[in-house]
Structure formats: C-alpha cells, structure tokens
C-alpha cells in the first residue's frame, strides 16, 4: 500500500503536494494476524507503508487490534452497560445539580436551522439572534437582573466575567479596591475567581446555624471590599434569611453583591437574586435548565447584572434593531452591539450556542408554572431524603440539598460502598464545616421510589463495619482505582492482552 501525498487537478493531472523526498517505511502489525487484502506480507501479518514523516516522528511498529465489527459493537455495548449515568439511576451529587436531561432539547439542537456559522451576517441569522434576545430576557426575568450576556462558556467562566465586570465598574468610578469576601462554605471556584481577578480573598466564617455570621461580615467589610461572593441557598442547602441586611451592609461600604448561580434550582419561580439585592450573578444553565454537563463540558454560564453594570458586559450582546435596520413591515429585527464600556470579548459571539439553545427550549416548555413546580419538587425531595436516612443531618430544614455526616465512618469509604448497591454516591468531604460530609442533592426529577432506593443504600452502608467499607466496591467492574497515578501518568497507548 502506497501513501501518496498528492491530488488530482481539474484537468486530470497528478500534482504532488510535497517535494520529492525519501520516504520512511513503517510496518503496521495486526496483533491478530488479520491485516486484510492489502497485506504486504506472505504471512498476512505485516503491512508496509511509506510515510513522508521524519524518522523521529515515525514508529517502527504500530500495534493495532484486529477485531470484527460485531466484536467492536459488543465491546462498546458492554462498556456502556458498565457505566453509571443519569439515564440509569439517581445522581445525587450535592451542588452539582445533576438532573436528567430531556431528550427533546437534543432534538431541537439537532435541527438543521441550529447549525449556523458565527461569522454569518446578522440579516441571515435573524432567527438565531431572536432566540438569543429572548433567552437574555428569560434569564433576566428569572434572576431579577436588568441585562444579560450569553457569552461565558461555563459557570467558572461566568464567575470570572462577573468579577471582571465588577472590577471595571469600580475602576470607572475611580475606586481602587483590593478585596473580595468569600464564605468558607463557598464553591472552590469562588476563591479561585477572586484571586484570578487580582483580589485578595477574605474568608468569612459561618455562624452556628450554618449561615453568614453578620458580626464576622461587619468586621471583614471595609473600603477595600470590591464584592461579597455568595450562594443562596448556601452549600448546606440553607437560605440566607438575613440576605437583605447582608446586601445593605455590603452596599454601605460601596461594595457589590455577587450571586453564585449554582443553587438557583432551589429558587426558580419563587425568589430572584436581583430582588434580594444582588448586583451581578452567573447562571449555570447546564445545571438549572437541564442541559448536559460534566467532564469538562459542555456548559454555559451567562451573566446577569443590574442596570448600573450593564455597560461593562462583554461584547457583543443582542438587541432589537431600530432606525434603518428595522423591518419595513413592522416585524422586529435583531442586531449585535457592543456595550459602551465593555470589558471586551470573552467567547465567540453568542457563546456555547447549542447549550444555550437547549436551555431556551427547556425554559420555554416549562414556563413560569413549570419552573416553580421544579423548584418545589427539588426542595421536597431533598427534605424527604434527609428525613429518611439514618446518618446525622445537621441544620435544616433545607432547600434543594443537604449535608449529612458519616460520623465515625470515612465519607469516601461510604461513597465507594454505595456503588455496590447500584446507586451513585453523593459529594463527599465538602463542605468542611460538616465532618465527613455527604453532600446530597436528589433534584426534582427523582420519584419517591428512587429516593427510597437511595435511602436504603445510605442506611445499609451506615450499619456496616469499617472493614467492609475499606474494601469496597466489590461488585463494580473496577475496584479502588489509583486516581492520582492515573491522572499523573495516564496510559494512552493500546496494548494487546498479555503484552
């Protein structure tokens, strides 16, 4: 078999694409001795290929598996059956809000009209721009914000954009501030975002009830405070009942109140961060509005702001067009525009467009009543499960999630053992204000039967001996994996069994 780096021209001539050079011969060995009809060996086990690559980039031997199509299909089917997923059972990872993703949103995203190139002119993508405009409006109304950008491609990216907008606002006012306050129970990205934004991080302790300690907050606030980053409900699933007082205290020193949208699922249709006094927030649309996420993506993290911060949002945004751009028949038209004091572009045009499209479809289908019902069921499910399990559950009552304590057991061992009972474990070891934390969020999609199954797994593990937990899992395809070594020295090459 010959590798020709060449092409046929329109007039039928054969035109080399590379200058003539010595080609390196590469042997590709089929580990099963099945190389097909183009084998370069009488024994049928070696195919010789001529390659234009230099010697240092050429392998002397490339071992490839010799498998038939049925063997491959069965192999990957078995792998899929060994993998736990939201389509196979509950996924109660606290704070992650791992909902089931309705397939109708995938159908919408797969429509041919959704496949638009970001460089097409505005007049040729009016449907796309209208959808973006309407999603901006949906999110603004859900969050109680005045303006929204769709660009950030993830929740952490949304946090960073929010802090950059806050920083630009202070700079425009000639106000240099150096600190961002973050509660000790906050998501780790909050601390990282504040530091990446150039601020010193001031950690804020919780009070005995698990909420913001107002005395500690008053001591932390100063003219150096740029913002307080807060999640409400917080990571213990508790609503900050003093939120209006917290907002007043932050604003009195000239600071801004930032809302981490990770727990917005608990408030949909019932409370809005903007009404509480928050100035800027990000939305985890892949959590709150059930579009896929995890493993690094896909996701989206739109940012909403109050009116006084709108001019600093990333460029471009989408608005209704006026003047000469307006439709002569009176139909609304849409255009991209740059806010006057924009921090610049943070992602291509409309952000992670297909993720945003799925979020729009989800919101549009549920409507106001559906969103309010989702939050109600999320709160109901969390409190029901918290009552059913035998582990200690401090604090409460809760909103969408709760944090139990494994007590004398190791939380990581508890998680491994729960896998043996066919359910995914909760988030473990965090937040650290609860010892051996089991952070649990069932979401609104789980039925009572599913919650009872989770509770039974929790309670069975709670009654087991330490020796049993330390060797778990026993019934899964893989046992305890050395995750540190796997991450640091991954095996990226295929090797035949027995080699």
Protein Blocks (a to p, Z undefined) as FASTA:
>chain_A
ZZddddddfkopacdfbdcddddddddddfkopnbjmbcbfklpaccdddfbdfklpcfb
dcdddddfklmmmmmmmmmmmpccfkloccfbghklpacddfklmmmmmpmklmccfkbc
fklmmmmmmmmmmmmmmmmmmnopabdcfkbgbfklmmmmmmmmmmmmmmmnopacfbdc
ddfkbcfklmmmmmmnopacddddddfkopacfklmmmmgcfklmbdcdddddfkopacf
klmmmmmmmmmnopacdddfklmmmmgokacfklnopabdcddfklmnopaeeehiacdd
dddddfklmmmpccddddddehjlpcfklpacddddddfkbgbjfbehjljmklmmmmmm
mmmmnommlmmmmmmmmmmmmmmmmmmpmbdceejidfkbccddekjacfklmmmmmmmn
opacddehiafkbghiacddebjmbcfklmmmmmmmmmmmmmpcfklmmmpcfkbmbdcd
dfklmmmmccfbdcdehZZ
